[in-house]
């Protein structure tokens, strides 16, 4: 029988690379990640480093009064229309972007994300941008949201397409928090301000923006793999009728994840019920 001790022993082989700091909030200094070296995370939240990285002319965060509300009433966005792109099954957006898509049947609509923008199409090719309002006007800052928040998604390739000048301008641009921002928006802005400071500190040590994004992407993949492996092991134990051991493994594994700076496993309700977990566990 595996039990708590057995579960801990089985996990010992992965503890060495699991015990790292928050995969979305810390990356190692560039000199500590040489050619072929494992992607480890080094806690570098020293206040003096962050203060130095965000000099007076690059203050990352400030609070300002709400903007004067527009007198123009909110109106739904005007639908636009896609046109055939000359290739079978391909269409073109007004900005020239071409993509493959099958229009929905008459009376139906379909949604599709193109270059990070979510559109809703009807059967005649009319479309509307239904993406959530962006937190920032600056595209670099908007991409940093996905890099900064827990569970955020980001595309490293897209983040590296900006010029060095645009990236530096965005990193030194103050983050304005308005009095009428929602709590969710305020949290995202604060996370981006912190992420900017850490990127600047990393760059001061000789790293690059591209290196930073690549490291975070690598560690995010590592975290996802760890969680997939953990859930698969739990499912395997339950299928073998080893419910008590599966619960012990779940608790041990979650402890190691949290010690590593990661969030706990999120199990579907069916698995939670089979493990006998309460809502708080």
N, C-alpha and C positions, 0 to 999 in steps of 0.2 A: 504494500500500500504506500502511496506516495506521501500523503499528509503534508503538513506545513513544512517540516524539515526537508522532505523530498522535493517539494515545489521550489523551495529556496535553493537547494543544491542544483536542481535542474536549470535554474535561472543564473547560476553563478557564472556560467560561461559568457553570458551577455551583459553581466553587470558592469564590466570594465568599460564597454562602449556606451552603456546606457546612462552611467552616472555623469551626465553633462548638464550644463545649465540650459535655460530656456531656449529651445531651438529657434524661436521667432524673435528673440530679443537680444541674443548675444552671439557674436561670432569671434573666433580667435584672432589675435593680432596676426598680421600677415607674416611676420618672421617665424611664427610657430606652426605654419602649415606649409612645409616644404613639399618638393616634388614627391608625389606618391604617399604623403603622410595622411593618416586618417583625419577626417573632419571632426575635430574636437572643439568644444565651446569653452571659452575662457571668460569667467566673470570679470568684466572690466567696467564696473559702474562707479569707479572712484569719482567723487564729486569734482576733484581738481581737474581730471581729464575732461569731463564733460563741460566744465566751465571754460576751460581753455579752448575746447573745440567750438564752442558757441560764443564767440566774442561779442562785444557790445554791438557791433555792426551786423551780427547774425543772430540776434535774440530769437529763439525758436518759438516762443509762445507768449502771447499777450491777450488780455481780455479787452474788448472794446464794446461800446454801446451797440445796440441793434441798428442795422441800416434803416434808413427811412423807407417805409413800405411803399411799393409802387402803387400808383393810382390806377394802373391798368388791372382790371379784374382778371382772375385766373380763367383761362379758356383752354379747352382741350387743344392739343397740338394739331395742326392741319395735316391731314394725310398726304403723303407723296406717292409717287408711282415708280415702280421698277420697270425696266424695258429689257427685251431680249438682248443678249450680249453677242449674238451671232453664232454661238455654239449651242448645240442641242442641250436643253436643260439648264443653261446658264442665263443669269440675269445680271443687270448692271444697276447699281445705285446711282443717284445723281452725282455723287462725288467721284464716280468712275470705278468704284470697287465692283469686281465681278465675283459671283459665287454661284454654286450649283444649288438648285432648289426646285421642288415640285409644288406648284400652287395648290391650295386646298380645293375641295369640291365647292360648287356654288352654295352660298349660304353659310359656309364654314370659314373659320380663320385658323391660322397656324402661326406659331412663333419660332423665331430663329435668331441666334446670336451671331452677328457678323463683326469681326474685329472688336470684340468686347462690348458691342452695342446690341441690346435686345430689341428686335422688331416684331410687330404683329402684322401679318399679311392677310388680305382677303383673296377671294378667288379671281379677282380682276387685276391683281398686282399692286393694289393700293397698300401702303404700309404706314405704320406709325411707330415712332420710337417710344417704347414703353419701359425703358430702363429706369431704375431708381435714380432720383436726383443725385448728382455727384457732390461729394463733400467739398471738393476743391475745384477751382477753375483750371488750375495748372495740371496738365496731364501727368507730369512726374510725381507730383504730390498725390494725385488720385491713385496712382499705381502703388505708392508707398502704403496706402491704407490696407491693401490686401497683405502686404508684407508685415504690417505692424500689429494687426489685431489677431486675437486668438481665433483660429479656424478660418482665417482669411485665405483667399485664393489669389494667386498672382502668376503671371507668365514671364519668366526670366528673359526670354527672347525679346518680348515687347519692351520690357523695362530697359534694355540695353540699346535700343534703337535711337535714343535721344543723343544729341550732341553733348560734348563735355561741358560746353558753356551753359546749355539749358539745365543740365543736371546740377551744376554748381549754383546757378541762380536759384533753383528750387530748394536746394539744401540750405541756403542762407536766407531764404525768404521767411519772414516771421509768420507764425501760425496765429491767425486771429480767431478768438473764441467770442462769439456774440452772446449777449444776454438772452436772446430768444432762441438760441440753438437748443435742440432737444438733447436729452441726456446721452442718447446714442451718438449723436454727432459730436458732442463735446468729448466723449470718451475716445472716438476715432481721432479727433484732432490732437488730443493729448498724446495718444499713442504715436502718431506721426511725428509730433514735435520731439518725443523721446528718441524715436528711431533716427530722425535727422541728426540729433546730437551724437548718437552712437556711430553713425556712418562717418560723420566728420572726424570723430576721434580715431576711428579705424584708418581713415585716409591720412591723418596726421602721422600715423605710424608707418606709412609707406604703402598701405593697401590702396586698392581702387574701388570705385563704386561697383564695377562689374564683378570684382572678386567677392565683395560683400554679398551681393545678390546671389551669386553662384553658391557660396557657402550656406546661406540660409535655405536656398532651394534644396541643396543636398541633405541638410539636416531635417528639413520638413519631410522629404521622402523617407528618411531613416525612421522618423517618428511614425509615419503612416504604416511602414512595414512592421515595426514593433507591435503596433496595435492590431494589425491584421493577424500576425502570428499568435498573439495572445488570445484573440477571440477564437481562432481556429483550434487552439489547444483546449479551450474551455468546451467548445462544441464536441470535440473528439471525446473528452472525458465524459460528458453527459451521454453521448451515444453509447458509451461502454458501461453506463450505469454507475459511474463513479462520481455521484453527485457531491458527496462531502469533500472529496479531493478537488473537484472542480471549483467549489466555493473557496476552499483554502488557497488554491492557485490564483483565483481572481483577486482575493484580498492581498496576497503577497505581490502579485504582479502590479497591481495598482499602486501599492506602496513604493515599489521601485520606480515606476513611471513618475510618480509625484516627486520623489527624491531627485529625479533627473530634471525636474522643471517642466515636465509634460503634464497634460491633463489626464484624468482617469479614463479608463475604457468606458465607452458608451454602448451599453447592451440593449438589444431590442427587448420589448416587454416580455415576449415569450421566453427568452433566455433568463431574464431576471426572475420570472416566476418559477422556472425550473430550478434555479439556484436558491430559491427561497429568500430573495433579497427584498427588503422593505424599500419604500420610496426614498428614504434618506440615505440608503447604502449605495 
